[in-house]
Amino acid sequence: MSKRGRVLSFGFAAALVVAGGLCAAFVGGVTGKVLTVVLIAAGLGGALLLIFLEIGFDEERELARDEERRSTPTRPVLGRKASSQRSRWPRRPG
């Protein structure tokens, strides 16, 4: 998600909460109460879902970084065997 899309998404969720607050202040009766509850719940719920989405994207970016780090070849140190070539058990002094 681009930075602009992120700002617009969170801004829209905040606008819903503000619209709900304005409905509570200016619209009377049952209609005002229903609009208030619906708009504020939609705004807060949307913001919560966007937060979870951001956490998921962050996890995916971290996994991609780890995978790239693992896939880059490293040069073995001269005179030492690579870790895959080492024997499982150390030699006995002899």
PDB file of N, CA, C and O in Angstrom, chain B, residues numbered from 101:
ATOM      1  N   MET B 101       0.853  -1.166   0.000  1.00  0.00           N
ATOM      2  CA  MET B 101       0.000   0.000   0.000  1.00  0.00           C
ATOM      3  C   MET B 101       0.900   1.230   0.000  1.00  0.00           C
ATOM      4  O   MET B 101       1.843   1.322   0.786  1.00  0.00           O
ATOM      5  N   SER B 102       0.604   2.157  -0.873  1.00  0.00           N
ATOM      6  CA  SER B 102       1.419   3.369  -0.959  1.00  0.00           C
ATOM      7  C   SER B 102       1.137   4.283   0.239  1.00  0.00           C
ATOM      8  O   SER B 102       0.134   4.142   0.939  1.00  0.00           O
ATOM      9  N   LYS B 103       2.050   5.211   0.440  1.00  0.00           N
ATOM     10  CA  LYS B 103       1.880   6.143   1.555  1.00  0.00           C
ATOM     11  C   LYS B 103       0.615   6.982   1.371  1.00  0.00           C
ATOM     12  O   LYS B 103      -0.101   7.270   2.330  1.00  0.00           O
ATOM     13  N   ARG B 104       0.358   7.365   0.127  1.00  0.00           N
ATOM     14  CA  ARG B 104      -0.840   8.161  -0.147  1.00  0.00           C
ATOM     15  C   ARG B 104      -2.108   7.365   0.148  1.00  0.00           C
ATOM     16  O   ARG B 104      -3.050   7.886   0.746  1.00  0.00           O
ATOM     17  N   GLY B 105      -2.129   6.112  -0.269  1.00  0.00           N
ATOM     18  CA  GLY B 105      -3.280   5.254   0.000  1.00  0.00           C
ATOM     19  C   GLY B 105      -3.494   5.023   1.488  1.00  0.00           C
ATOM     20  O   GLY B 105      -4.625   4.965   1.969  1.00  0.00           O
ATOM     21  N   ARG B 106      -2.378   4.893   2.208  1.00  0.00           N
ATOM     22  CA  ARG B 106      -2.463   4.701   3.659  1.00  0.00           C
ATOM     23  C   ARG B 106      -3.058   5.933   4.324  1.00  0.00           C
ATOM     24  O   ARG B 106      -3.926   5.821   5.191  1.00  0.00           O
ATOM     25  N   VAL B 107      -2.592   7.100   3.918  1.00  0.00           N
ATOM     26  CA  VAL B 107      -3.096   8.353   4.510  1.00  0.00           C
ATOM     27  C   VAL B 107      -4.577   8.534   4.177  1.00  0.00           C
ATOM     28  O   VAL B 107      -5.370   8.919   5.036  1.00  0.00           O
ATOM     29  N   LEU B 108      -4.941   8.254   2.927  1.00  0.00           N
ATOM     30  CA  LEU B 108      -6.349   8.388   2.542  1.00  0.00           C
ATOM     31  C   LEU B 108      -7.242   7.409   3.297  1.00  0.00           C
ATOM     32  O   LEU B 108      -8.348   7.768   3.701  1.00  0.00           O
ATOM     33  N   SER B 109      -6.781   6.187   3.489  1.00  0.00           N
ATOM     34  CA  SER B 109      -7.579   5.183   4.196  1.00  0.00           C
ATOM     35  C   SER B 109      -7.814   5.575   5.649  1.00  0.00           C
ATOM     36  O   SER B 109      -8.944   5.548   6.137  1.00  0.00           O
ATOM     37  N   PHE B 110      -6.731   5.939   6.333  1.00  0.00           N
ATOM     38  CA  PHE B 110      -6.892   6.355   7.726  1.00  0.00           C
ATOM     39  C   PHE B 110      -7.673   7.665   7.832  1.00  0.00           C
ATOM     40  O   PHE B 110      -8.431   7.867   8.780  1.00  0.00           O
ATOM     41  N   GLY B 111      -7.487   8.541   6.868  1.00  0.00           N
ATOM     42  CA  GLY B 111      -8.247   9.795   6.862  1.00  0.00           C
ATOM     43  C   GLY B 111      -9.732   9.554   6.678  1.00  0.00           C
ATOM     44  O   GLY B 111     -10.554  10.219   7.308  1.00  0.00           O
ATOM     45  N   PHE B 112     -10.082   8.602   5.814  1.00  0.00           N
ATOM     46  CA  PHE B 112     -11.489   8.288   5.609  1.00  0.00           C
ATOM     47  C   PHE B 112     -12.103   7.688   6.880  1.00  0.00           C
ATOM     48  O   PHE B 112     -13.240   8.004   7.227  1.00  0.00           O
ATOM     49  N   ALA B 113     -11.359   6.831   7.566  1.00  0.00           N
ATOM     50  CA  ALA B 113     -11.848   6.262   8.831  1.00  0.00           C
ATOM     51  C   ALA B 113     -12.049   7.368   9.869  1.00  0.00           C
ATOM     52  O   ALA B 113     -13.040   7.362  10.600  1.00  0.00           O
ATOM     53  N   ALA B 114     -11.121   8.304   9.933  1.00  0.00           N
ATOM     54  CA  ALA B 114     -11.264   9.428  10.872  1.00  0.00           C
ATOM     55  C   ALA B 114     -12.438  10.321  10.489  1.00  0.00           C
ATOM     56  O   ALA B 114     -13.133  10.841  11.362  1.00  0.00           O
ATOM     57  N   ALA B 115     -12.662  10.501   9.192  1.00  0.00           N
ATOM     58  CA  ALA B 115     -13.791  11.322   8.739  1.00  0.00           C
ATOM     59  C   ALA B 115     -15.121  10.680   9.132  1.00  0.00           C
ATOM     60  O   ALA B 115     -16.071  11.380   9.482  1.00  0.00           O
ATOM     61  N   LEU B 116     -15.186   9.359   9.074  1.00  0.00           N
ATOM     62  CA  LEU B 116     -16.413   8.680   9.511  1.00  0.00           C
ATOM     63  C   LEU B 116     -16.679   8.909  10.992  1.00  0.00           C
ATOM     64  O   LEU B 116     -17.823   9.124  11.393  1.00  0.00           O
ATOM     65  N   VAL B 117     -15.637   8.865  11.801  1.00  0.00           N
ATOM     66  CA  VAL B 117     -15.808   9.097  13.243  1.00  0.00           C
ATOM     67  C   VAL B 117     -16.253  10.540  13.484  1.00  0.00           C
ATOM     68  O   VAL B 117     -17.146  10.787  14.296  1.00  0.00           O
ATOM     69  N   VAL B 118     -15.645  11.479  12.794  1.00  0.00           N
ATOM     70  CA  VAL B 118     -16.029  12.883  12.949  1.00  0.00           C
ATOM     71  C   VAL B 118     -17.469  13.096  12.487  1.00  0.00           C
ATOM     72  O   VAL B 118     -18.230  13.814  13.137  1.00  0.00           O
ATOM     73  N   ALA B 119     -17.849  12.472  11.361  1.00  0.00           N
ATOM     74  CA  ALA B 119     -19.228  12.599  10.868  1.00  0.00           C
ATOM     75  C   ALA B 119     -20.211  12.020  11.881  1.00  0.00           C
ATOM     76  O   ALA B 119     -21.303  12.558  12.069  1.00  0.00           O
ATOM     77  N   GLY B 120     -19.826  10.930  12.530  1.00  0.00           N
ATOM     78  CA  GLY B 120     -20.682  10.365  13.573  1.00  0.00           C
ATOM     79  C   GLY B 120     -20.846  11.311  14.747  1.00  0.00           C
ATOM     80  O   GLY B 120     -21.937  11.445  15.301  1.00  0.00           O
ATOM     81  N   GLY B 121     -19.761  11.963  15.123  1.00  0.00           N
ATOM     82  CA  GLY B 121     -19.840  12.952  16.202  1.00  0.00           C
ATOM     83  C   GLY B 121     -20.709  14.134  15.829  1.00  0.00           C
ATOM     84  O   GLY B 121     -21.465  14.644  16.656  1.00  0.00           O
ATOM     85  N   LEU B 122     -20.602  14.570  14.581  1.00  0.00           N
ATOM     86  CA  LEU B 122     -21.449  15.682  14.133  1.00  0.00           C
ATOM     87  C   LEU B 122     -22.921  15.270  14.086  1.00  0.00           C
ATOM     88  O   LEU B 122     -23.795  16.073  14.412  1.00  0.00           O
ATOM     89  N   CYS B 123     -23.201  14.044  13.690  1.00  0.00           N
ATOM     90  CA  CYS B 123     -24.591  13.564  13.693  1.00  0.00           C
ATOM     91  C   CYS B 123     -25.150  13.526  15.115  1.00  0.00           C
ATOM     92  O   CYS B 123     -26.321  13.828  15.344  1.00  0.00           O
ATOM     93  N   ALA B 124     -24.295  13.150  16.064  1.00  0.00           N
ATOM     94  CA  ALA B 124     -24.746  13.130  17.454  1.00  0.00           C
ATOM     95  C   ALA B 124     -25.106  14.530  17.924  1.00  0.00           C
ATOM     96  O   ALA B 124     -26.040  14.706  18.707  1.00  0.00           O
ATOM     97  N   ALA B 125     -24.366  15.525  17.449  1.00  0.00           N
ATOM     98  CA  ALA B 125     -24.596  16.888  17.905  1.00  0.00           C
ATOM     99  C   ALA B 125     -25.747  17.570  17.179  1.00  0.00           C
ATOM    100  O   ALA B 125     -26.464  18.368  17.783  1.00  0.00           O
ATOM    101  N   PHE B 126     -25.942  17.271  15.886  1.00  0.00           N
ATOM    102  CA  PHE B 126     -26.886  18.054  15.097  1.00  0.00           C
ATOM    103  C   PHE B 126     -28.135  17.321  14.626  1.00  0.00           C
ATOM    104  O   PHE B 126     -29.114  17.973  14.260  1.00  0.00           O
ATOM    105  N   VAL B 127     -28.138  16.007  14.622  1.00  0.00           N
ATOM    106  CA  VAL B 127     -29.316  15.270  14.156  1.00  0.00           C
ATOM    107  C   VAL B 127     -30.012  14.692  15.380  1.00  0.00           C
ATOM    108  O   VAL B 127     -29.399  13.985  16.181  1.00  0.00           O
ATOM    109  N   GLY B 128     -31.261  14.993  15.512  1.00  0.00           N
ATOM    110  CA  GLY B 128     -31.992  14.559  16.692  1.00  0.00           C
ATOM    111  C   GLY B 128     -32.769  13.277  16.473  1.00  0.00           C
ATOM    112  O   GLY B 128     -32.898  12.787  15.351  1.00  0.00           O
ATOM    113  N   GLY B 129     -33.270  12.757  17.546  1.00  0.00           N
ATOM    114  CA  GLY B 129     -34.136  11.590  17.483  1.00  0.00           C
ATOM    115  C   GLY B 129     -33.384  10.293  17.248  1.00  0.00           C
ATOM    116  O   GLY B 129     -32.167  10.189  17.402  1.00  0.00           O
ATOM    117  N   VAL B 130     -34.189   9.309  16.866  1.00  0.00           N
ATOM    118  CA  VAL B 130     -33.641   7.975  16.632  1.00  0.00           C
ATOM    119  C   VAL B 130     -32.685   7.985  15.436  1.00  0.00           C
ATOM    120  O   VAL B 130     -31.682   7.273  15.438  1.00  0.00           O
ATOM    121  N   THR B 131     -32.989   8.778  14.433  1.00  0.00           N
ATOM    122  CA  THR B 131     -32.143   8.846  13.242  1.00  0.00           C
ATOM    123  C   THR B 131     -30.732   9.304  13.607  1.00  0.00           C
ATOM    124  O   THR B 131     -29.750   8.733  13.133  1.00  0.00           O
ATOM    125  N   GLY B 132     -30.631  10.321  14.438  1.00  0.00           N
ATOM    126  CA  GLY B 132     -29.329  10.819  14.865  1.00  0.00           C
ATOM    127  C   GLY B 132     -28.555   9.785  15.652  1.00  0.00           C
ATOM    128  O   GLY B 132     -27.346   9.642  15.474  1.00  0.00           O
ATOM    129  N   LYS B 133     -29.247   9.060  16.528  1.00  0.00           N
ATOM    130  CA  LYS B 133     -28.584   8.034  17.331  1.00  0.00           C
ATOM    131  C   LYS B 133     -28.087   6.888  16.450  1.00  0.00           C
ATOM    132  O   LYS B 133     -26.972   6.398  16.627  1.00  0.00           O
ATOM    133  N   VAL B 134     -28.921   6.470  15.507  1.00  0.00           N
ATOM    134  CA  VAL B 134     -28.532   5.366  14.624  1.00  0.00           C
ATOM    135  C   VAL B 134     -27.351   5.778  13.748  1.00  0.00           C
ATOM    136  O   VAL B 134     -26.390   5.023  13.600  1.00  0.00           O
ATOM    137  N   LEU B 135     -27.425   6.981  13.166  1.00  0.00           N
ATOM    138  CA  LEU B 135     -26.315   7.465  12.342  1.00  0.00           C
ATOM    139  C   LEU B 135     -25.025   7.578  13.148  1.00  0.00           C
ATOM    140  O   LEU B 135     -23.943   7.237  12.670  1.00  0.00           O
ATOM    141  N   THR B 136     -25.161   8.063  14.376  1.00  0.00           N
ATOM    142  CA  THR B 136     -23.987   8.205  15.237  1.00  0.00           C
ATOM    143  C   THR B 136     -23.326   6.856  15.481  1.00  0.00           C
ATOM    144  O   THR B 136     -22.116   6.710  15.306  1.00  0.00           O
ATOM    145  N   VAL B 137     -24.110   5.884  15.880  1.00  0.00           N
ATOM    146  CA  VAL B 137     -23.567   4.557  16.186  1.00  0.00           C
ATOM    147  C   VAL B 137     -22.955   3.921  14.942  1.00  0.00           C
ATOM    148  O   VAL B 137     -21.855   3.372  14.996  1.00  0.00           O
ATOM    149  N   VAL B 138     -23.668   3.995  13.826  1.00  0.00           N
ATOM    150  CA  VAL B 138     -23.186   3.353  12.603  1.00  0.00           C
ATOM    151  C   VAL B 138     -21.900   4.007  12.099  1.00  0.00           C
ATOM    152  O   VAL B 138     -20.942   3.308  11.770  1.00  0.00           O
ATOM    153  N   LEU B 139     -21.868   5.328  12.035  1.00  0.00           N
ATOM    154  CA  LEU B 139     -20.693   6.013  11.504  1.00  0.00           C
ATOM    155  C   LEU B 139     -19.466   5.860  12.399  1.00  0.00           C
ATOM    156  O   LEU B 139     -18.363   5.618  11.910  1.00  0.00           O
ATOM    157  N   ILE B 140     -19.659   6.002  13.700  1.00  0.00           N
ATOM    158  CA  ILE B 140     -18.518   5.857  14.604  1.00  0.00           C
ATOM    159  C   ILE B 140     -18.019   4.413  14.612  1.00  0.00           C
ATOM    160  O   ILE B 140     -16.810   4.184  14.610  1.00  0.00           O
ATOM    161  N   ALA B 141     -18.922   3.441  14.620  1.00  0.00           N
ATOM    162  CA  ALA B 141     -18.506   2.041  14.601  1.00  0.00           C
ATOM    163  C   ALA B 141     -17.773   1.703  13.299  1.00  0.00           C
ATOM    164  O   ALA B 141     -16.767   0.994  13.316  1.00  0.00           O
ATOM    165  N   ALA B 142     -18.277   2.208  12.181  1.00  0.00           N
ATOM    166  CA  ALA B 142     -17.612   1.950  10.899  1.00  0.00           C
ATOM    167  C   ALA B 142     -16.227   2.597  10.861  1.00  0.00           C
ATOM    168  O   ALA B 142     -15.275   1.988  10.374  1.00  0.00           O
ATOM    169  N   GLY B 143     -16.110   3.804  11.360  1.00  0.00           N
ATOM    170  CA  GLY B 143     -14.815   4.486  11.363  1.00  0.00           C
ATOM    171  C   GLY B 143     -13.800   3.806  12.261  1.00  0.00           C
ATOM    172  O   GLY B 143     -12.657   3.592  11.856  1.00  0.00           O
ATOM    173  N   LEU B 144     -14.204   3.463  13.478  1.00  0.00           N
ATOM    174  CA  LEU B 144     -13.276   2.810  14.403  1.00  0.00           C
ATOM    175  C   LEU B 144     -12.945   1.388  13.948  1.00  0.00           C
ATOM    176  O   LEU B 144     -11.802   0.943  14.062  1.00  0.00           O
ATOM    177  N   GLY B 145     -13.950   0.681  13.434  1.00  0.00           N
ATOM    178  CA  GLY B 145     -13.704  -0.667  12.920  1.00  0.00           C
ATOM    179  C   GLY B 145     -12.780  -0.647  11.714  1.00  0.00           C
ATOM    180  O   GLY B 145     -11.893  -1.491  11.591  1.00  0.00           O
ATOM    181  N   GLY B 146     -12.985   0.308  10.830  1.00  0.00           N
ATOM    182  CA  GLY B 146     -12.103   0.442   9.673  1.00  0.00           C
ATOM    183  C   GLY B 146     -10.677   0.766  10.072  1.00  0.00           C
ATOM    184  O   GLY B 146      -9.726   0.229   9.502  1.00  0.00           O
ATOM    185  N   ALA B 147     -10.530   1.645  11.050  1.00  0.00           N
ATOM    186  CA  ALA B 147      -9.188   1.988  11.528  1.00  0.00           C
ATOM    187  C   ALA B 147      -8.502   0.770  12.137  1.00  0.00           C
ATOM    188  O   ALA B 147      -7.311   0.551  11.915  1.00  0.00           O
ATOM    189  N   LEU B 148      -9.241  -0.017  12.897  1.00  0.00           N
ATOM    190  CA  LEU B 148      -8.673  -1.228  13.496  1.00  0.00           C
ATOM    191  C   LEU B 148      -8.237  -2.219  12.422  1.00  0.00           C
ATOM    192  O   LEU B 148      -7.160  -2.808  12.518  1.00  0.00           O
ATOM    193  N   LEU B 149      -9.069  -2.403  11.401  1.00  0.00           N
ATOM    194  CA  LEU B 149      -8.704  -3.301  10.305  1.00  0.00           C
ATOM    195  C   LEU B 149      -7.481  -2.794   9.551  1.00  0.00           C
ATOM    196  O   LEU B 149      -6.632  -3.588   9.147  1.00  0.00           O
ATOM    197  N   LEU B 150      -7.383  -1.491   9.359  1.00  0.00           N
ATOM    198  CA  LEU B 150      -6.208  -0.923   8.698  1.00  0.00           C
ATOM    199  C   LEU B 150      -4.937  -1.117   9.523  1.00  0.00           C
ATOM    200  O   LEU B 150      -3.860  -1.335   8.968  1.00  0.00           O
ATOM    201  N   ILE B 151      -5.062  -1.040  10.838  1.00  0.00           N
ATOM    202  CA  ILE B 151      -3.906  -1.283  11.703  1.00  0.00           C
ATOM    203  C   ILE B 151      -3.439  -2.722  11.554  1.00  0.00           C
ATOM    204  O   ILE B 151      -2.240  -2.977  11.444  1.00  0.00           O
ATOM    205  N   PHE B 152      -4.386  -3.674  11.550  1.00  0.00           N
ATOM    206  CA  PHE B 152      -4.007  -5.078  11.364  1.00  0.00           C
ATOM    207  C   PHE B 152      -3.386  -5.299   9.992  1.00  0.00           C
ATOM    208  O   PHE B 152      -2.455  -6.092   9.858  1.00  0.00           O
ATOM    209  N   LEU B 153      -3.882  -4.618   8.983  1.00  0.00           N
ATOM    210  CA  LEU B 153      -3.314  -4.721   7.638  1.00  0.00           C
ATOM    211  C   LEU B 153      -1.880  -4.216   7.625  1.00  0.00           C
ATOM    212  O   LEU B 153      -1.010  -4.837   7.013  1.00  0.00           O
ATOM    213  N   GLU B 154      -1.625  -3.104   8.289  1.00  0.00           N
ATOM    214  CA  GLU B 154      -0.267  -2.570   8.363  1.00  0.00           C
ATOM    215  C   GLU B 154       0.671  -3.528   9.080  1.00  0.00           C
ATOM    216  O   GLU B 154       1.821  -3.690   8.670  1.00  0.00           O
ATOM    217  N   ILE B 155       0.198  -4.162  10.140  1.00  0.00           N
ATOM    218  CA  ILE B 155       1.021  -5.140  10.859  1.00  0.00           C
ATOM    219  C   ILE B 155       1.351  -6.315   9.940  1.00  0.00           C
ATOM    220  O   ILE B 155       2.483  -6.799   9.934  1.00  0.00           O
ATOM    221  N   GLY B 156       0.375  -6.773   9.170  1.00  0.00           N
ATOM    222  CA  GLY B 156       0.610  -7.869   8.236  1.00  0.00           C
ATOM    223  C   GLY B 156       1.609  -7.494   7.158  1.00  0.00           C
ATOM    224  O   GLY B 156       2.486  -8.291   6.824  1.00  0.00           O
ATOM    225  N   PHE B 157       1.492  -6.284   6.603  1.00  0.00           N
ATOM    226  CA  PHE B 157       2.451  -5.831   5.599  1.00  0.00           C
ATOM    227  C   PHE B 157       3.856  -5.742   6.186  1.00  0.00           C
ATOM    228  O   PHE B 157       4.833  -6.080   5.518  1.00  0.00           O
ATOM    229  N   ASP B 158       3.957  -5.287   7.435  1.00  0.00           N
ATOM    230  CA  ASP B 158       5.257  -5.181   8.080  1.00  0.00           C
ATOM    231  C   ASP B 158       5.877  -6.561   8.250  1.00  0.00           C
ATOM    232  O   ASP B 158       7.076  -6.735   8.030  1.00  0.00           O
ATOM    233  N   GLU B 159       5.070  -7.541   8.641  1.00  0.00           N
ATOM    234  CA  GLU B 159       5.573  -8.907   8.779  1.00  0.00           C
ATOM    235  C   GLU B 159       6.047  -9.457   7.438  1.00  0.00           C
ATOM    236  O   GLU B 159       7.084 -10.116   7.370  1.00  0.00           O
ATOM    237  N   GLU B 160       5.296  -9.192   6.376  1.00  0.00           N
ATOM    238  CA  GLU B 160       5.699  -9.668   5.050  1.00  0.00           C
ATOM    239  C   GLU B 160       6.996  -9.018   4.595  1.00  0.00           C
ATOM    240  O   GLU B 160       7.847  -9.685   4.008  1.00  0.00           O
ATOM    241  N   ARG B 161       7.159  -7.730   4.858  1.00  0.00           N
ATOM    242  CA  ARG B 161       8.403  -7.057   4.494  1.00  0.00           C
ATOM    243  C   ARG B 161       9.582  -7.653   5.265  1.00  0.00           C
ATOM    244  O   ARG B 161      10.663  -7.841   4.706  1.00  0.00           O
ATOM    245  N   GLU B 162       9.369  -7.947   6.547  1.00  0.00           N
ATOM    246  CA  GLU B 162      10.434  -8.531   7.351  1.00  0.00           C
ATOM    247  C   GLU B 162      10.794  -9.928   6.852  1.00  0.00           C
ATOM    248  O   GLU B 162      11.974 -10.275   6.785  1.00  0.00           O
ATOM    249  N   LEU B 163       9.797 -10.729   6.502  1.00  0.00           N
ATOM    250  CA  LEU B 163      10.067 -12.056   5.962  1.00  0.00           C
ATOM    251  C   LEU B 163      10.807 -11.973   4.629  1.00  0.00           C
ATOM    252  O   LEU B 163      11.706 -12.774   4.373  1.00  0.00           O
ATOM    253  N   ALA B 164      10.445 -11.027   3.789  1.00  0.00           N
ATOM    254  CA  ALA B 164      11.130 -10.859   2.515  1.00  0.00           C
ATOM    255  C   ALA B 164      12.580 -10.451   2.724  1.00  0.00           C
ATOM    256  O   ALA B 164      13.467 -10.929   2.017  1.00  0.00           O
ATOM    257  N   ARG B 165      12.830  -9.565   3.695  1.00  0.00           N
ATOM    258  CA  ARG B 165      14.206  -9.178   4.004  1.00  0.00           C
ATOM    259  C   ARG B 165      15.020 -10.366   4.495  1.00  0.00           C
ATOM    260  O   ARG B 165      16.167 -10.550   4.087  1.00  0.00           O
ATOM    261  N   ASP B 166      14.422 -11.180   5.381  1.00  0.00           N
ATOM    262  CA  ASP B 166      15.120 -12.365   5.887  1.00  0.00           C
ATOM    263  C   ASP B 166      15.411 -13.348   4.767  1.00  0.00           C
ATOM    264  O   ASP B 166      16.500 -13.918   4.709  1.00  0.00           O
ATOM    265  N   GLU B 167      14.449 -13.550   3.880  1.00  0.00           N
ATOM    266  CA  GLU B 167      14.645 -14.465   2.759  1.00  0.00           C
ATOM    267  C   GLU B 167      15.741 -13.967   1.829  1.00  0.00           C
ATOM    268  O   GLU B 167      16.554 -14.757   1.351  1.00  0.00           O
ATOM    269  N   GLU B 168      15.770 -12.674   1.571  1.00  0.00           N
ATOM    270  CA  GLU B 168      16.812 -12.119   0.708  1.00  0.00           C
ATOM    271  C   GLU B 168      18.174 -12.245   1.365  1.00  0.00           C
ATOM    272  O   GLU B 168      19.170 -12.534   0.701  1.00  0.00           O
ATOM    273  N   ARG B 169      18.214 -12.029   2.662  1.00  0.00           N
ATOM    274  CA  ARG B 169      19.478 -12.156   3.390  1.00  0.00           C
ATOM    275  C   ARG B 169      19.988 -13.591   3.341  1.00  0.00           C
ATOM    276  O   ARG B 169      21.190 -13.822   3.205  1.00  0.00           O
ATOM    277  N   ARG B 170      19.072 -14.558   3.452  1.00  0.00           N
ATOM    278  CA  ARG B 170      19.469 -15.970   3.392  1.00  0.00           C
ATOM    279  C   ARG B 170      19.900 -16.381   1.992  1.00  0.00           C
ATOM    280  O   ARG B 170      20.775 -17.234   1.841  1.00  0.00           O
ATOM    281  N   SER B 171      19.300 -15.790   0.971  1.00  0.00           N
ATOM    282  CA  SER B 171      19.585 -16.222  -0.387  1.00  0.00           C
ATOM    283  C   SER B 171      20.851 -15.609  -0.966  1.00  0.00           C
ATOM    284  O   SER B 171      21.359 -16.108  -1.970  1.00  0.00           O
ATOM    285  N   THR B 172      21.374 -14.549  -0.370  1.00  0.00           N
ATOM    286  CA  THR B 172      22.597 -13.957  -0.893  1.00  0.00           C
ATOM    287  C   THR B 172      23.765 -14.865  -0.534  1.00  0.00           C
ATOM    288  O   THR B 172      23.928 -15.242   0.627  1.00  0.00           O
ATOM    289  N   PRO B 173      24.576 -15.216  -1.526  1.00  0.00           N
ATOM    290  CA  PRO B 173      25.685 -16.123  -1.248  1.00  0.00           C
ATOM    291  C   PRO B 173      26.764 -15.434  -0.419  1.00  0.00           C
ATOM    292  O   PRO B 173      27.070 -14.258  -0.615  1.00  0.00           O
ATOM    293  N   THR B 174      27.321 -16.183   0.494  1.00  0.00           N
ATOM    294  CA  THR B 174      28.411 -15.660   1.307  1.00  0.00           C
ATOM    295  C   THR B 174      29.686 -16.389   0.900  1.00  0.00           C
ATOM    296  O   THR B 174      29.656 -17.566   0.543  1.00  0.00           O
ATOM    297  N   ARG B 175      30.777 -15.690   0.958  1.00  0.00           N
ATOM    298  CA  ARG B 175      32.055 -16.297   0.597  1.00  0.00           C
ATOM    299  C   ARG B 175      32.589 -17.081   1.780  1.00  0.00           C
ATOM    300  O   ARG B 175      32.642 -16.560   2.893  1.00  0.00           O
ATOM    301  N   PRO B 176      32.987 -18.332   1.555  1.00  0.00           N
ATOM    302  CA  PRO B 176      33.543 -19.108   2.680  1.00  0.00           C
ATOM    303  C   PRO B 176      34.923 -18.583   3.058  1.00  0.00           C
ATOM    304  O   PRO B 176      35.660 -18.067   2.218  1.00  0.00           O
ATOM    305  N   VAL B 177      35.252 -18.722   4.320  1.00  0.00           N
ATOM    306  CA  VAL B 177      36.548 -18.303   4.822  1.00  0.00           C
ATOM    307  C   VAL B 177      37.577 -19.342   4.396  1.00  0.00           C
ATOM    308  O   VAL B 177      37.334 -20.542   4.529  1.00  0.00           O
ATOM    309  N   LEU B 178      38.729 -18.895   3.882  1.00  0.00           N
ATOM    310  CA  LEU B 178      39.758 -19.833   3.440  1.00  0.00           C
ATOM    311  C   LEU B 178      40.286 -20.634   4.619  1.00  0.00           C
ATOM    312  O   LEU B 178      40.472 -20.112   5.718  1.00  0.00           O
ATOM    313  N   GLY B 179      40.523 -21.912   4.362  1.00  0.00           N
ATOM    314  CA  GLY B 179      41.067 -22.772   5.410  1.00  0.00           C
ATOM    315  C   GLY B 179      40.011 -23.391   6.297  1.00  0.00           C
ATOM    316  O   GLY B 179      40.340 -24.212   7.153  1.00  0.00           O
ATOM    317  N   ARG B 180      38.781 -23.033   6.125  1.00  0.00           N
ATOM    318  CA  ARG B 180      37.702 -23.609   6.926  1.00  0.00           C
ATOM    319  C   ARG B 180      36.708 -24.265   6.007  1.00  0.00           C
ATOM    320  O   ARG B 180      36.496 -23.825   4.877  1.00  0.00           O
ATOM    321  N   LYS B 181      36.109 -25.309   6.494  1.00  0.00           N
ATOM    322  CA  LYS B 181      35.056 -25.947   5.724  1.00  0.00           C
ATOM    323  C   LYS B 181      33.769 -25.145   5.908  1.00  0.00           C
ATOM    324  O   LYS B 181      33.552 -24.525   6.950  1.00  0.00           O
ATOM    325  N   ALA B 182      32.938 -25.167   4.901  1.00  0.00           N
ATOM    326  CA  ALA B 182      31.636 -24.519   5.030  1.00  0.00           C
ATOM    327  C   ALA B 182      30.827 -25.287   6.062  1.00  0.00           C
ATOM    328  O   ALA B 182      31.103 -26.458   6.325  1.00  0.00           O
ATOM    329  N   SER B 183      29.841 -24.643   6.639  1.00  0.00           N
ATOM    330  CA  SER B 183      29.065 -25.275   7.701  1.00  0.00           C
ATOM    331  C   SER B 183      28.364 -26.541   7.223  1.00  0.00           C
ATOM    332  O   SER B 183      28.123 -27.450   8.017  1.00  0.00           O
ATOM    333  N   SER B 184      28.033 -26.610   5.933  1.00  0.00           N
ATOM    334  CA  SER B 184      27.377 -27.817   5.433  1.00  0.00           C
ATOM    335  C   SER B 184      28.374 -28.957   5.248  1.00  0.00           C
ATOM    336  O   SER B 184      27.964 -30.114   5.157  1.00  0.00           O
ATOM    337  N   GLN B 185      29.680 -28.660   5.190  1.00  0.00           N
ATOM    338  CA  GLN B 185      30.690 -29.680   4.991  1.00  0.00           C
ATOM    339  C   GLN B 185      31.304 -30.151   6.307  1.00  0.00           C
ATOM    340  O   GLN B 185      32.061 -31.122   6.316  1.00  0.00           O
ATOM    341  N   ARG B 186      31.005 -29.505   7.377  1.00  0.00           N
ATOM    342  CA  ARG B 186      31.571 -29.904   8.664  1.00  0.00           C
ATOM    343  C   ARG B 186      30.964 -31.219   9.112  1.00  0.00           C
ATOM    344  O   ARG B 186      29.790 -31.501   8.870  1.00  0.00           O
ATOM    345  N   SER B 187      31.791 -32.014   9.770  1.00  0.00           N
ATOM    346  CA  SER B 187      31.251 -33.266  10.310  1.00  0.00           C
ATOM    347  C   SER B 187      30.394 -32.951  11.519  1.00  0.00           C
ATOM    348  O   SER B 187      30.556 -31.925  12.180  1.00  0.00           O
ATOM    349  N   ARG B 188      29.491 -33.855  11.782  1.00  0.00           N
ATOM    350  CA  ARG B 188      28.557 -33.614  12.882  1.00  0.00           C
ATOM    351  C   ARG B 188      29.263 -33.712  14.234  1.00  0.00           C
ATOM    352  O   ARG B 188      28.958 -32.964  15.163  1.00  0.00           O
ATOM    353  N   TRP B 189      30.209 -34.645  14.329  1.00  0.00           N
ATOM    354  CA  TRP B 189      30.881 -34.873  15.603  1.00  0.00           C
ATOM    355  C   TRP B 189      32.328 -34.382  15.521  1.00  0.00           C
ATOM    356  O   TRP B 189      33.001 -34.627  14.520  1.00  0.00           O
ATOM    357  N   PRO B 190      32.810 -33.703  16.541  1.00  0.00           N
ATOM    358  CA  PRO B 190      34.197 -33.242  16.507  1.00  0.00           C
ATOM    359  C   PRO B 190      35.167 -34.422  16.594  1.00  0.00           C
ATOM    360  O   PRO B 190      34.824 -35.481  17.121  1.00  0.00           O
ATOM    361  N   ARG B 191      36.373 -34.230  16.075  1.00  0.00           N
ATOM    362  CA  ARG B 191      37.385 -35.289  16.130  1.00  0.00           C
ATOM    363  C   ARG B 191      37.917 -35.407  17.528  1.00  0.00           C
ATOM    364  O   ARG B 191      37.974 -34.443  18.292  1.00  0.00           O
ATOM    365  N   ARG B 192      38.308 -36.637  17.838  1.00  0.00           N
ATOM    366  CA  ARG B 192      38.960 -36.873  19.145  1.00  0.00           C
ATOM    367  C   ARG B 192      40.427 -36.515  19.036  1.00  0.00           C
ATOM    368  O   ARG B 192      41.072 -36.795  18.026  1.00  0.00           O
ATOM    369  N   PRO B 193      40.943 -35.902  20.070  1.00  0.00           N
ATOM    370  CA  PRO B 193      42.376 -35.611  20.015  1.00  0.00           C
ATOM    371  C   PRO B 193      43.180 -36.910  19.999  1.00  0.00           C
ATOM    372  O   PRO B 193      42.869 -37.850  20.731  1.00  0.00           O
ATOM    373  N   GLY B 194      44.177 -36.953  19.190  1.00  0.00           N
ATOM    374  CA  GLY B 194      44.770 -38.171  19.062  1.00  0.00           C
ATOM    375  C   GLY B 194      46.040 -38.648  19.027  1.00  0.00           C
ATOM    376  O   GLY B 194      46.243 -39.855  18.895  1.00  0.00           O
TER     377      GLY B 194
END
